[in-house]
Amino acid sequence: MFTYNDEEEVLSQSEENGSIIINTRENTDEGIDEYTYTVDAETKEITHVYKITKDAEGNVLWSSDQEIGFNTDVYELPEEITAAMTSTDTRTVTLTTDPGTEDEKVYSKEVAKNIYANIELAEGYDSLYDDEACTVEHESVGLNEYINVYAAKGK
């Protein structure tokens, strides 16, 4: 029997037009996820997944519908992306959270030059700053510059 994980309960399984249709349900913290998988009966490859997420009262929150192809053209990354991915010409991006406090943490990452560095802040951190006092909001910098930024909870 096919399931995505141990929490996923198989509700039904049938075969029609050369496909196996499997309906499953999984209880989540938010409510219920219901899946309909379409599997090629011969190759056993999943060809389609339909998912509905419902809240605890059974109201539909969202749905997704995905076709899955196995005989498609391979996507070629643009040359500038592959060059950046293999580049040894890097810069350091450093984020210091809660500077000057006992909770201070420093995160550093080497990033290829000519690539944007995207810094995602954890909950409670609203902005990036250019100074340790977190008074000067950070503005975008060039793609080849080293970056040192700061963030503090509640600022």
N, C-alpha and C positions, 0 to 999 in steps of 0.2 A: 504494500500500500504506500502511496506517495504522500508525504507531508513535508512542509518547509522546516518545521521544528517540532519538538515534543509537545508544545502547548497548542499546536494547531490540530483541531479535531476534524476528521473527514466525515462529511455529512452524506455525500452520495458520490457514486461513480457510475458512469454509463459510457456506452460506445455508440457513436453515430457518424456516418459518412467518413470512415477511416480515421476518426479522432476519438480520443478518450477524454471525456468531460469529467472533471473532478471538482466538487464543491466542498469547501472547507470553512471553518470558523475558528477564530482565536479571540479569547478574552484578553483585553488590554486594560491598562490603568484608566484610559479614557472611555472605554466601552467595548465595542466588538469590531473586529475586522473580518469581513467575509470575502472569500476569494473564489473565483471560478477559473480553473486552469484548463486550457485546451492543449492536449498532448497528441502528437502524431503517433498513431497506433503502431506504425511500422518502425520508425526510428527512435521513438520514445523521447523525442525532443519537445520541449515546451514551445508552443507556437503563439500562444496568446494568454495573457493574464488580465483578469478584470477584478478590481478590488473596490469594496465599499467599506468605508469607516463610519460606524454609527456610535452615537453617545449612549450612555447607560439607559436612556429612555427609548432607544431605538430610532432616534432621529438621524437621518443621513447627514454627516458632516462634510464628506467629500468622497469622490470616487476617482479611480484612474483606470485607463484602458490602454494596454500595451500590446502591440504586435511584436513578435520576436522573430527576426530573420537570421538564418544561418548561412545562406548563400548570397551574401551581399558583398559589395566591393569594400576593400579595406580602406579606411580613412587614412589619408596621408597628412601628417602634420605639416604646416607651413615651415619652410626652411629656417626662418628666423626663430621659431619656437624650438626646433630640434637643435639649432646652434646654441641657443641659450641653455638648453637642458644639459648639453655636454660641455659647456664652457667651463674653463678653470679661472676665468676672469670674473671674480666675485667681489662683493661688498658685504659688509656686516650690517645687519639690522638688529638693533638692541632695544628692547622694551624693559623699563624698570617700573614695577608696580609698587605703589605705596612707598615712595622714596622717603628715606629718613625715619622710617618707623620700624618697629620690631617685625612687621609683616612684609618688609621689603623683599622683593624677589626680582632677579635679573634674568631675562630670557634673551639669548643671542642666537642668530641664525645667519649662516652664509647664504647669500642669494646671488644668482647670476646678475651681472650688470645688464642693463637694457631690459629688465623685467620689472614690472610693478610689484611692490611688496604690499600685500594686503594683511593688515593686522586686525584680527577680530578680538574685541574686548569681552571679557567675561561679564556676567551680570553684576551690576553695581558700579561698573566703570563706564563713564559716558563719553569721555573725550581723550584725545592724545594731546600732550603738551610738550613744548620744546625745552622747558626748564624744570628742575627738580621741585620747585615750589608749586608746580602745576598752575601757573598763572598766565602763561603765554600759549594759546592754542596752536597746535601744530598745523602748518600749512604744507601742502605737497612739495616734495623736493624732486630734483632730477633723478633719472634712472640709473645714474652711475655713482651717486653720492652715498656715503655711509650715513646711516640713520640712527640717532639716539633719541628716543622719545620716552615720555613718562606718563603714567596714569595713576590716579588715586581714587579710591572709593568715595562716592558722594560729591565729586567735583565735576 
